Amino acid sequence: MFSKLRPTLLYKNVSSDISSHDHDVEGELWSYEGRDVYRGSFDPRYSEHGLNVYSLYDDNLKRIGVAEHEADEPEVFKCLWFLDNPFATLFQNEAWTSKNATLWSLLSNEAYQDCLNSDFKNVDDDFLKQNIILMKPEMVATDELHFYECERCDKKSFVAPGGCEAAKKVVDPNHYSFLFLDDSFVLFDKPAGFSWPVRRGACEPEHSEPEQSCPGPEVCSGAASPQRPASPQPPQSLPPPPQEQPQT
């Protein structure tokens, strides 16, 4: 998930499992954006970014999101939630929707058989030859998307072709079209107005929610300070979720 307070920061862990630093920690009940959640302990990995980051859990101790606070102004915060699909989660935009179809629905029977015969190992390169890039969430999250193409022999590949001295590295794929899909090859529609920058770290959909607070002077220099959001409700004196008792 791309941070809302630090747009170039990427939270790679979107697992629903308890974070390693939260094991044997008794979570406190907090209210974030109207949702009652259990907040884990402070995650020190993001201190260098000037953030206090905490994992958020539901009543079943399932990890459901992240809360990020400005270290110097803890009342300035943002929440990131695990949404219904990987692209919605990555960009924190529910406008990313499934097409309810897979990549294979675009192929003829003959083309599908060719993919089957090659054990689906050449699918990415086969589409690349048609000026189509298959984008999965982990590729979107890379700092630089690149591949190789050769004008002399017309080869295109994500792997540097051996023995082809004319092959050049391409880092500006804007003249290519994109298909967004997950690890199960399910296709997704991007939001209307979505623009595609060269650097993934700066990539945000057009319809991202408005900032709750100024992310920093380097971004909002000279701008009027927006009204701060209400701080999350402090922890309540409630016990952690009850543990399931073994049957006798």
C-alpha positions as a Markdown table, in Angstrom:
| # | Residue | x | y | z |
|---|---|---|---|---|
| 1 | Met | 0.0 | 0.0 | 0.0 |
| 2 | Phe | 1.3 | 3.4 | -0.8 |
| 3 | Ser | 1.4 | 5.7 | 2.2 |
| 4 | Lys | -0.9 | 8.6 | 2.3 |
| 5 | Leu | 1.4 | 10.8 | 4.4 |
| 6 | Arg | 4.5 | 9.8 | 2.4 |
| 7 | Pro | 3.4 | 9.0 | -1.1 |
| 8 | Thr | 6.7 | 7.4 | -2.1 |
| 9 | Leu | 6.7 | 5.0 | 0.9 |
| 10 | Leu | 5.3 | 1.6 | 0.2 |
| 11 | Tyr | 3.9 | -0.8 | 2.9 |
| 12 | Lys | 4.6 | -4.2 | 1.4 |
| 13 | Asn | 3.2 | -6.3 | 4.2 |
| 14 | Val | -0.6 | -6.7 | 3.5 |
| 15 | Ser | -0.9 | -10.0 | 5.2 |
| 16 | Ser | -3.8 | -10.6 | 7.6 |
| 17 | Asp | -1.5 | -12.4 | 10.0 |
| 18 | Ile | -0.3 | -10.8 | 13.2 |
| 19 | Ser | 2.8 | -8.7 | 12.7 |
| 20 | Ser | 5.9 | -10.2 | 14.2 |
| 21 | His | 6.4 | -7.3 | 16.6 |
| 22 | Asp | 2.8 | -7.7 | 17.8 |
| 23 | His | 3.1 | -11.2 | 19.1 |
| 24 | Asp | 2.4 | -11.5 | 22.8 |
| 25 | Val | 1.3 | -7.9 | 22.8 |
| 26 | Glu | -2.1 | -7.0 | 24.3 |
| 27 | Gly | -3.8 | -4.7 | 21.8 |
| 28 | Glu | -5.8 | -1.6 | 22.9 |
| 29 | Leu | -9.2 | -0.8 | 21.5 |
| 30 | Trp | -9.2 | 2.4 | 19.4 |
| 31 | Ser | -11.6 | 4.0 | 17.0 |
| 32 | Tyr | -10.3 | 4.9 | 13.6 |
| 33 | Glu | -12.5 | 6.5 | 11.0 |
| 34 | Gly | -15.6 | 5.2 | 12.8 |
| 35 | Arg | -14.2 | 1.6 | 13.1 |
| 36 | Asp | -13.4 | 0.0 | 16.4 |
| 37 | Val | -10.2 | -1.8 | 16.0 |
| 38 | Tyr | -7.4 | -3.2 | 18.2 |
| 39 | Arg | -4.1 | -1.3 | 17.6 |
| 40 | Gly | -0.8 | -3.1 | 17.8 |
| 41 | Ser | 2.5 | -1.9 | 19.1 |
| 42 | Phe | 4.6 | 0.8 | 17.5 |
| 43 | Asp | 6.5 | -0.4 | 14.4 |
| 44 | Pro | 10.0 | 1.0 | 14.6 |
| 45 | Arg | 10.8 | 0.3 | 10.9 |
| 46 | Tyr | 9.2 | 3.6 | 9.7 |
| 47 | Ser | 10.8 | 6.0 | 12.3 |
| 48 | Glu | 13.3 | 7.2 | 9.6 |
| 49 | His | 10.3 | 8.5 | 7.6 |
| 50 | Gly | 9.1 | 10.6 | 10.6 |
| 51 | Leu | 6.1 | 8.3 | 11.1 |
| 52 | Asn | 4.6 | 6.3 | 14.0 |
| 53 | Val | 3.0 | 3.3 | 12.3 |
| 54 | Tyr | 0.7 | 0.7 | 13.9 |
| 55 | Ser | -1.1 | -2.4 | 12.6 |
| 56 | Leu | -4.8 | -2.6 | 13.1 |
| 57 | Tyr | -6.8 | -5.8 | 14.0 |
| 58 | Asp | -10.4 | -6.8 | 14.2 |
| 59 | Asp | -12.1 | -8.8 | 17.0 |
| 60 | Asn | -10.6 | -12.0 | 15.7 |
| 61 | Leu | -7.1 | -10.6 | 15.7 |
| 62 | Lys | -7.1 | -10.5 | 11.9 |
| 63 | Arg | -4.9 | -7.7 | 10.6 |
| 64 | Ile | -7.1 | -5.4 | 8.6 |
| 65 | Gly | -5.0 | -2.3 | 8.0 |
| 66 | Val | -2.4 | 0.2 | 9.1 |
| 67 | Ala | -2.5 | 3.6 | 11.0 |
| 68 | Glu | 0.2 | 6.1 | 10.2 |
| 69 | His | 0.8 | 9.2 | 12.4 |
| 70 | Glu | 3.1 | 12.0 | 12.1 |
| 71 | Ala | 5.8 | 11.4 | 14.7 |
| 72 | Asp | 6.0 | 15.1 | 15.6 |
| 73 | Glu | 2.2 | 15.6 | 15.4 |
| 74 | Pro | 0.5 | 12.4 | 16.4 |
| 75 | Glu | -2.9 | 14.0 | 16.0 |
| 76 | Val | -2.2 | 14.1 | 12.2 |
| 77 | Phe | -2.9 | 10.6 | 10.9 |
| 78 | Lys | -4.1 | 8.5 | 8.0 |
| 79 | Cys | -5.6 | 5.0 | 7.9 |
| 80 | Leu | -4.9 | 2.4 | 5.2 |
| 81 | Trp | -7.3 | -0.5 | 4.9 |
| 82 | Phe | -7.0 | -3.9 | 3.3 |
| 83 | Leu | -9.7 | -3.8 | 0.6 |
| 84 | Asp | -11.4 | -6.3 | -1.7 |
| 85 | Asn | -8.7 | -6.6 | -4.3 |
| 86 | Pro | -4.9 | -6.1 | -4.5 |
| 87 | Phe | -5.1 | -3.0 | -6.7 |
| 88 | Ala | -7.7 | -1.3 | -4.5 |
| 89 | Thr | -5.5 | -2.0 | -1.5 |
| 90 | Leu | -2.3 | -0.9 | -3.2 |
| 91 | Phe | -3.7 | 2.5 | -4.2 |
| 92 | Gln | -6.4 | 2.8 | -1.4 |
| 93 | Asn | -9.0 | 3.3 | -4.1 |
| 94 | Glu | -12.1 | 1.2 | -4.2 |
| 95 | Ala | -12.8 | 2.3 | -7.8 |
| 96 | Trp | -10.4 | -0.5 | -8.9 |
| 97 | Thr | -12.9 | -3.3 | -9.8 |
| 98 | Ser | -12.7 | -6.8 | -11.2 |
| 99 | Lys | -13.8 | -7.5 | -14.7 |
| 100 | Asn | -15.0 | -10.9 | -13.5 |
| 101 | Ala | -13.0 | -12.4 | -16.3 |
| 102 | Thr | -9.5 | -13.8 | -16.7 |
| 103 | Leu | -6.7 | -13.1 | -19.1 |
| 104 | Trp | -7.5 | -16.4 | -20.9 |
| 105 | Ser | -10.9 | -15.0 | -22.0 |
| 106 | Leu | -9.0 | -12.7 | -24.4 |
| 107 | Leu | -7.2 | -15.5 | -26.1 |
| 108 | Ser | -8.3 | -17.8 | -29.0 |
| 109 | Asn | -8.3 | -21.5 | -28.4 |
| 110 | Glu | -5.2 | -21.8 | -30.5 |
| 111 | Ala | -3.4 | -19.0 | -28.5 |
| 112 | Tyr | -4.4 | -20.6 | -25.2 |
| 113 | Gln | -3.1 | -24.0 | -26.4 |
| 114 | Asp | 0.2 | -22.3 | -27.2 |
| 115 | Cys | 0.4 | -20.9 | -23.7 |
| 116 | Leu | -0.5 | -24.3 | -22.3 |
| 117 | Asn | 2.2 | -26.0 | -24.4 |
| 118 | Ser | 4.8 | -23.6 | -23.0 |
| 119 | Asp | 3.6 | -24.1 | -19.4 |
| 120 | Phe | 2.5 | -20.4 | -19.4 |
| 121 | Lys | 6.2 | -19.4 | -19.1 |
| 122 | Asn | 6.1 | -17.0 | -22.0 |
| 123 | Val | 2.8 | -15.2 | -21.4 |
| 124 | Asp | 4.3 | -11.9 | -20.4 |
| 125 | Asp | 6.7 | -11.8 | -23.4 |
| 126 | Asp | 4.0 | -12.9 | -25.8 |
| 127 | Phe | 1.8 | -10.0 | -24.8 |
| 128 | Leu | 4.7 | -7.6 | -24.8 |
| 129 | Lys | 5.3 | -8.4 | -28.5 |
| 130 | Gln | 1.8 | -7.0 | -29.1 |
| 131 | Asn | 2.7 | -3.8 | -27.2 |
| 132 | Ile | 0.7 | -4.9 | -24.2 |
| 133 | Ile | 2.2 | -5.1 | -20.6 |
| 134 | Leu | 0.6 | -7.4 | -18.1 |
| 135 | Met | 0.8 | -5.6 | -14.8 |
| 136 | Lys | 0.5 | -7.3 | -11.5 |
| 137 | Pro | 0.5 | -5.5 | -8.1 |
| 138 | Glu | 4.1 | -6.4 | -7.4 |
| 139 | Met | 5.2 | -4.9 | -10.7 |
| 140 | Val | 3.3 | -1.7 | -10.1 |
| 141 | Ala | 5.1 | -1.3 | -6.8 |
| 142 | Thr | 8.6 | -1.4 | -8.4 |
| 143 | Asp | 10.5 | 1.9 | -8.6 |
| 144 | Glu | 11.2 | 1.4 | -12.3 |
| 145 | Leu | 9.3 | -0.7 | -14.8 |
| 146 | His | 11.6 | -1.7 | -17.7 |
| 147 | Phe | 12.0 | -4.3 | -20.4 |
| 148 | Tyr | 14.1 | -4.8 | -23.5 |
| 149 | Glu | 13.3 | -4.4 | -27.2 |
| 150 | Cys | 15.4 | -4.6 | -30.4 |
| 151 | Glu | 14.4 | -2.7 | -33.5 |
| 152 | Arg | 16.7 | -4.9 | -35.6 |
| 153 | Cys | 15.2 | -8.3 | -34.8 |
| 154 | Asp | 11.9 | -7.0 | -33.3 |
| 155 | Lys | 12.4 | -9.0 | -30.1 |
| 156 | Lys | 10.8 | -7.8 | -26.9 |
| 157 | Ser | 11.3 | -9.3 | -23.5 |
| 158 | Phe | 11.4 | -8.5 | -19.8 |
| 159 | Val | 14.7 | -10.4 | -19.6 |
| 160 | Ala | 17.8 | -9.0 | -21.4 |
| 161 | Pro | 18.1 | -11.1 | -24.6 |
| 162 | Gly | 21.5 | -12.8 | -24.9 |
| 163 | Gly | 23.5 | -12.4 | -28.1 |
| 164 | Cys | 21.4 | -9.4 | -29.3 |
| 165 | Glu | 23.7 | -6.3 | -29.2 |
| 166 | Ala | 21.1 | -4.0 | -30.6 |
| 167 | Ala | 18.6 | -4.6 | -27.7 |
| 168 | Lys | 17.9 | -1.5 | -25.7 |
| 169 | Lys | 16.5 | -1.1 | -22.2 |
| 170 | Val | 13.1 | 0.6 | -22.2 |
| 171 | Val | 12.1 | 2.6 | -19.1 |
| 172 | Asp | 9.3 | 4.7 | -20.7 |
| 173 | Pro | 6.4 | 2.3 | -21.5 |
| 174 | Asn | 3.9 | 5.1 | -22.1 |
| 175 | His | 3.4 | 4.0 | -25.7 |
| 176 | Tyr | 2.3 | 0.6 | -24.5 |
| 177 | Ser | -1.1 | -0.4 | -23.3 |
| 178 | Phe | -1.6 | -2.2 | -19.9 |
| 179 | Leu | -3.7 | -5.0 | -18.6 |
| 180 | Phe | -4.0 | -5.1 | -14.9 |
| 181 | Leu | -4.4 | -8.6 | -13.3 |
| 182 | Asp | -3.7 | -10.5 | -10.1 |
| 183 | Asp | -1.8 | -13.7 | -9.5 |
| 184 | Ser | -4.8 | -15.7 | -10.6 |
| 185 | Phe | -4.9 | -13.8 | -13.9 |
| 186 | Val | -8.2 | -12.1 | -13.0 |
| 187 | Leu | -8.4 | -8.8 | -14.9 |
| 188 | Phe | -9.2 | -5.4 | -13.3 |
| 189 | Asp | -10.5 | -2.1 | -14.5 |
| 190 | Lys | -8.5 | 1.0 | -13.5 |
| 191 | Pro | -10.4 | 4.1 | -12.2 |
| 192 | Ala | -11.5 | 6.7 | -14.7 |
| 193 | Gly | -8.8 | 9.4 | -15.1 |
| 194 | Phe | -6.0 | 7.1 | -13.9 |
| 195 | Ser | -2.6 | 8.4 | -15.2 |
| 196 | Trp | 0.5 | 6.3 | -15.4 |
| 197 | Pro | 3.8 | 8.0 | -14.3 |
| 198 | Val | 7.2 | 6.6 | -15.1 |
| 199 | Arg | 8.1 | 6.2 | -11.4 |
| 200 | Arg | 5.7 | 3.8 | -9.6 |
| 201 | Gly | 6.5 | 5.4 | -6.3 |
| 202 | Ala | 4.7 | 8.6 | -7.3 |
| 203 | Cys | 1.8 | 6.8 | -8.9 |
| 204 | Glu | -1.6 | 7.7 | -7.5 |
| 205 | Pro | -5.1 | 7.4 | -9.0 |
| 206 | Glu | -6.8 | 10.6 | -9.7 |
| 207 | His | -9.7 | 10.1 | -7.3 |
| 208 | Ser | -7.7 | 9.6 | -4.2 |
| 209 | Glu | -9.3 | 10.9 | -1.0 |
| 210 | Pro | -8.3 | 14.5 | 0.1 |
| 211 | Glu | -5.5 | 14.8 | 2.6 |
| 212 | Gln | -6.6 | 15.2 | 6.2 |
| 213 | Ser | -3.5 | 17.4 | 6.9 |
| 214 | Cys | -0.6 | 19.0 | 5.1 |
| 215 | Pro | 2.0 | 16.1 | 4.6 |
| 216 | Gly | 4.9 | 18.5 | 5.0 |
| 217 | Pro | 6.4 | 21.9 | 4.0 |
| 218 | Glu | 8.2 | 20.4 | 1.0 |
| 219 | Val | 4.8 | 19.5 | -0.5 |
| 220 | Cys | 2.5 | 22.3 | 0.8 |
| 221 | Ser | 4.9 | 25.2 | 1.0 |
| 222 | Gly | 3.0 | 28.5 | 0.8 |
| 223 | Ala | -0.4 | 26.8 | 1.0 |
| 224 | Ala | -2.9 | 27.5 | 3.6 |
| 225 | Ser | -3.0 | 24.7 | 6.3 |
| 226 | Pro | -6.1 | 22.6 | 6.0 |
| 227 | Gln | -8.1 | 21.9 | 9.1 |
| 228 | Arg | -6.7 | 19.0 | 11.1 |
| 229 | Pro | -8.8 | 15.8 | 11.4 |
| 230 | Ala | -10.3 | 14.7 | 14.6 |
| 231 | Ser | -7.8 | 12.5 | 16.5 |
| 232 | Pro | -8.7 | 8.8 | 16.9 |
| 233 | Gln | -10.5 | 8.0 | 20.0 |
| 234 | Pro | -8.1 | 7.0 | 22.8 |
| 235 | Pro | -8.0 | 3.4 | 24.0 |
| 236 | Gln | -10.9 | 2.2 | 26.2 |
| 237 | Ser | -10.6 | 0.1 | 29.3 |
| 238 | Leu | -11.8 | -3.0 | 27.6 |
| 239 | Pro | -10.1 | -6.4 | 27.7 |
| 240 | Pro | -8.7 | -8.0 | 24.5 |
| 241 | Pro | -10.9 | -10.3 | 22.4 |
| 242 | Pro | -11.8 | -13.4 | 24.4 |
| 243 | Gln | -9.7 | -16.4 | 23.6 |
| 244 | Glu | -11.6 | -19.5 | 22.5 |
| 245 | Gln | -11.8 | -22.0 | 25.3 |
| 246 | Pro | -10.8 | -25.6 | 24.5 |
| 247 | Gln | -13.7 | -28.0 | 24.6 |
| 248 | Thr | -13.7 | -30.6 | 27.4 |
